Amino acid sequence: MGIDFGRVLTAMVTPFKKDLTIDYDQVKKLARHLVQSGSDGLVISGTTGESPTLTKDEKVELFRVVVEEVGGDAVVIAGTGSNDTASSIELTQIAEKVGVDGVMLVVPYYNKPSQEGLYQHFKTIAQSTNLPVILYNVPGRTVANILPQTVVRLSEIENIVAIKEASGNLDQVSELRRLLPDHFAIYSGEDSLTLPILSLGGMGVISVASHIIGQRIQEMVNAFTSGNITMATKIHCSIYPVFKGMFITTNPVPVKTALNMLGWQVGAPRLPLVDATQEERDAIKKMLSDANLL
């Protein structure tokens, strides 16, 4: 089951009003803007979308609104994973009814499952749906790291088709590409590692920085895939400060700050995350200015 989700997917922020309820009008506007500015698809209610502080009903409404707005024009991936297999199945099945194109399942956080536990978790969710599944490995957030051998076992399940790899470990990416079937896609989960991961046989990126430089990231990926490595490297180096600027504090605080500065009303993050400090705001403003975005 080789599925083409595209090469540049944006892990979309969830816009909030002043009272921190979801601003669905802004959700629609932002989704449309991202699709028109370099994103092949959107991941809704991932880490960048503040999934840990969204209710189930809010997630379902987000999926519905985004599918309604850009479904057919872009791929819509629902973040339906959590650290509870049963509730992940329930949300995945609802997302399928809403009409998303696929789901992304994060490695369960806090419970710290074994490799066998991870295998059974993902297998059980995948078998509950007809949707294609992207695994999401982000040990910096979840503590557990899904090992390449476990991903290989999971790749034998027909609808598990890709992984978002955010371990920061390029050796692990090499091992994944070496062991996995060719049709199984590897996406960079870290903007600054997109080019190195492409060079190791990666498919593309599930990006945060694409909120503000989606076209440039798309140009970099296109340059690489068409064999112009020198140009891809040049673009990478020119946008690298933006990649780093998006992670000067916990994601999605910097990207929300940057979007607000650029005139998008995406609001503050929900607690336990807090707004950027003045020092962080100054750094983000300088980064935007240096990149000719402000």
C-alpha positions in Angstrom: 0.0 0.0 0.0 2.3 2.8 -1.3 0.4 6.1 -0.6 1.5 9.5 -1.8 0.8 12.1 0.8 3.1 14.6 -0.9 6.5 15.9 0.2 5.7 18.9 2.3 3.0 18.5 5.0 2.4 21.2 7.6 1.8 20.2 11.2 -0.8 23.0 11.6 -1.2 25.1 14.7 -4.7 25.4 16.3 -5.8 29.0 16.3 -7.4 30.1 19.6 -9.5 33.2 20.5 -8.6 35.4 23.5 -10.6 33.1 25.8 -8.6 30.1 24.4 -11.6 28.5 22.6 -10.8 27.4 19.1 -11.3 30.0 16.4 -12.7 27.9 13.6 -12.9 30.8 11.2 -9.1 31.3 11.5 -8.7 27.5 11.2 -10.3 27.6 7.8 -8.3 30.7 6.7 -5.0 29.3 7.8 -5.7 25.9 6.3 -6.5 27.5 2.9 -3.5 29.8 3.1 -1.1 26.9 3.9 -2.4 24.9 1.0 -1.9 27.9 -1.3 1.7 28.5 0.0 3.6 25.3 -0.4 1.9 22.6 1.6 0.8 19.4 -0.1 -1.1 18.4 3.0 -1.9 19.3 6.6 -1.6 17.3 9.8 -4.3 18.4 12.2 -4.1 18.0 16.0 -0.5 16.9 16.2 1.9 18.2 18.8 2.1 21.6 16.9 -1.7 21.7 17.1 -1.5 21.3 20.9 -3.3 17.9 20.8 -2.6 17.2 24.5 -4.9 20.1 25.5 -7.7 19.6 22.9 -10.8 17.7 23.9 -12.0 14.8 21.7 -15.0 16.9 20.5 -12.6 19.8 19.6 -10.4 17.4 17.6 -13.4 16.0 15.7 -14.6 19.4 14.8 -11.2 20.5 13.7 -11.0 17.4 11.4 -14.4 18.2 10.0 -13.8 21.9 9.4 -10.4 21.3 7.7 -11.8 18.5 5.5 -14.6 20.8 4.5 -12.3 23.7 3.7 -9.4 22.0 1.8 -10.3 18.3 1.4 -9.7 17.4 -2.2 -7.2 20.2 -2.7 -4.8 18.8 -0.2 -4.2 15.8 2.0 -5.7 16.0 5.5 -4.1 13.8 8.1 -5.7 13.6 11.5 -3.6 13.3 14.7 -5.5 10.5 16.5 -2.8 8.9 18.5 -2.5 9.1 22.3 -1.2 7.1 25.1 -4.4 5.1 25.4 -5.0 2.5 22.7 -8.7 2.3 23.1 -9.4 6.0 22.9 -7.0 6.3 19.9 -9.1 3.6 18.1 -12.3 5.5 18.9 -10.9 8.8 17.6 -9.4 7.1 14.5 -12.8 5.6 13.6 -14.5 8.9 14.0 -11.9 10.7 11.9 -12.4 8.1 9.2 -16.2 8.8 9.1 -15.4 12.6 8.9 -13.4 11.9 5.7 -9.8 12.5 6.5 -7.1 11.0 4.1 -5.1 9.3 6.8 -4.1 9.3 10.5 -0.9 10.0 12.4 -0.3 8.0 15.5 2.3 9.3 18.0 4.3 6.9 20.1 2.5 6.6 23.5 3.8 9.1 25.9 4.2 8.7 29.7 3.3 5.0 29.9 6.8 4.1 28.4 5.7 0.8 26.6 8.2 -1.8 25.5 8.9 -2.4 21.8 6.3 -5.2 21.9 3.8 -2.9 23.6 4.5 -0.3 20.8 4.0 -2.9 18.2 0.7 -4.1 19.6 -0.6 -0.6 20.2 0.0 0.5 16.6 -1.1 -2.8 15.1 -4.4 -2.7 17.1 -5.2 0.8 16.0 -4.3 0.2 12.3 -6.4 -2.9 12.2 -9.4 -0.9 13.4 -9.5 1.4 10.3 -9.1 1.4 6.5 -7.2 4.6 6.6 -3.5 4.7 5.9 -1.4 5.3 9.0 1.7 7.4 9.6 3.7 6.5 12.7 5.2 9.4 14.7 8.4 8.9 16.6 9.4 11.8 18.8 11.3 10.4 21.8 12.1 13.9 23.1 8.4 14.3 23.9 7.4 10.7 24.6 10.5 9.1 26.3 9.9 5.9 24.3 11.8 5.5 21.0 10.3 3.1 18.4 13.3 1.1 17.1 13.8 0.4 13.4 13.2 -3.4 13.8 9.8 -2.6 15.3 8.9 -0.2 12.4 9.9 -3.0 10.0 7.4 -5.4 11.8 4.7 -2.7 11.6 5.4 -2.1 7.9 4.1 -5.6 7.2 0.6 -4.3 8.2 -0.9 -3.2 4.9 -2.2 0.3 6.0 0.9 1.4 8.0 2.6 3.2 5.2 4.9 5.9 6.7 6.8 7.3 9.7 7.4 10.8 10.9 10.9 10.4 12.4 11.8 13.1 14.9 14.5 11.3 17.0 17.1 13.6 15.6 19.2 10.4 15.0 20.4 10.2 11.4 21.9 6.7 12.0 18.4 5.6 13.0 17.0 7.1 9.7 19.8 5.2 7.7 18.8 2.0 9.5 15.1 2.6 8.7 15.8 3.2 5.0 18.1 0.2 4.8 15.5 -2.2 6.4 12.1 -0.9 5.2 10.5 -1.6 1.9 11.0 1.1 -0.7 7.3 2.1 -0.7 7.3 2.9 3.0 7.8 6.6 3.3 10.1 8.3 5.9 9.3 11.9 6.7 11.6 14.2 8.6 9.9 15.4 11.8 12.5 18.2 12.3 12.7 21.0 9.7 16.5 21.4 10.0 17.1 17.7 9.2 14.8 17.6 6.1 17.7 17.8 3.6 19.9 15.2 5.3 16.9 12.9 5.6 16.1 13.4 1.9 19.7 12.3 1.2 19.0 9.1 3.1 16.0 8.3 1.0 13.4 10.3 2.9 10.1 11.3 1.3 9.9 14.9 2.7 9.0 16.7 5.9 6.1 17.2 8.3 7.0 20.7 9.0 6.5 23.5 11.5 8.4 26.2 9.6 6.2 25.7 6.5 3.7 27.9 8.2 5.8 30.8 7.2 8.3 29.5 4.5 6.3 26.7 2.8 7.2 27.7 -0.7 11.0 27.8 0.1 10.8 24.4 1.7 8.9 23.1 -1.3 11.6 24.6 -3.6 14.4 22.9 -1.5 12.7 19.5 -1.8 12.0 20.0 -5.5 15.6 21.0 -6.1 16.8 17.9 -4.3 14.4 15.5 -6.0 15.3 16.9 -9.5 19.0 16.3 -8.8 20.1 19.8 -8.1 21.8 19.1 -4.8 23.8 22.3 -4.8 20.7 24.4 -5.1 18.9 22.4 -2.4 21.9 22.9 -0.1 21.9 26.6 -0.8 18.2 26.9 0.0 18.7 24.9 3.1 21.4 27.2 4.4 19.4 30.3 3.6 16.3 29.1 5.6 18.2 27.2 8.3 18.0 30.2 10.7 14.2 30.1 10.4 14.2 26.3 11.2 16.2 27.0 14.3 14.1 30.0 15.3 11.0 27.9 15.3 12.4 25.8 18.2 14.0 28.4 20.5 11.5 27.3 23.1 8.8 24.6 23.2 6.9 24.1 19.9 4.3 25.6 19.1 5.1 28.7 21.1 7.6 30.2 18.6 5.5 29.5 15.5 2.4 30.9 17.1 4.4 34.0 18.1 5.7 34.3 14.5 2.3 33.9 13.0 0.8 36.5 15.3 3.6 38.9 14.3 2.8 38.3 10.6 -0.9 39.2 11.1 -2.4 35.8 11.7 -4.7 35.7 14.7 -3.7 32.3 16.1 -3.7 33.4 19.8 -1.7 32.2 22.7 -1.0 28.5 23.6 -3.1 26.8 26.2 -1.6 26.0 29.6 0.7 24.4 30.6 2.4 26.2 27.6 2.8 29.9 28.0 3.5 32.8 25.6 7.1 33.6 24.5 9.1 35.7 26.8 10.1 39.2 25.7 13.6 37.9 25.0 12.2 35.1 22.9 9.9 37.5 21.1 12.8 39.7 20.2 14.7 36.7 18.8 11.7 35.6 16.7 11.2 39.1 15.4 14.8 39.4 14.4 14.7 36.0 12.7 11.6 37.0 10.7 13.2 40.4 9.8 16.5 38.7 8.8 14.5 36.3 6.5 12.7 39.3 4.9 9.4 37.9 6.2 8.4 41.0 8.2 
